[in-house]
Amino acid sequence: MKKYLSILTVAVICCCLSCNNKNESGLSATTQKNLDAMHAISHSFETKDFSKLGDYIATDAVDHTGDKGDIKGLDSMKAAFIKEEAQMSDQKSETIKELADDQYVMSWMRYTTVMKTDGMGHKAGDTVNMKALEVAKFADGKAVEHWTFMEPVDVVKMMGAMGQAPMSMPADSTKMKK
């Protein structure tokens, strides 16, 4: 009887373990696939190899970080990435913190790069250090939308480089009309 009880216990444990759809880190398979895709996309900027982005980004994806508005479609995104990367060398990224679920991945990133040309509010030869929150929405394991939220000081530098004056307070803001 003890033998049958032991066999039954082992069988129930094996069944429970095999029915669990989470990997060792506690993430669902979908969440892990999304994280892996986000990492691969980030890595492509360091290697400047955008040839496999179709494995991680949907063909009709929208990148909301274009300097002139949304970048629509994988081919347009690749072209924008190549143009941007031509201005930089030695790009490195470090993930500070990540949050992910079956639909979104949010990565707080630290970036460093050396500018090859003047651009983005920096001069050629400048080393750029910045932090940003990268947010991507996923469907079927591929990014379908992307947003970047940068630190205000970096946004102001870039706005100045694009000819847009940053907002400023009046010279004597203590005498503002009520």
Secondary structure, 3 states (H helix, E strand, C coil): CHHHHHHHHHHHHHHHHHHCCECCCCCEHHHHHHHHHHHHHHHHHHHCCCCCHHHCEEEEEEECCCCCCCEECHHHHHHHHHHHHCCEEEEEEEEEEEEECCCEEEEEEEEEEEECCCECCECCCCEEEEEEEEEEEEECCEEEEEEEEECHHHHHHHHHHCCCCCCCCCCCHHHCCC
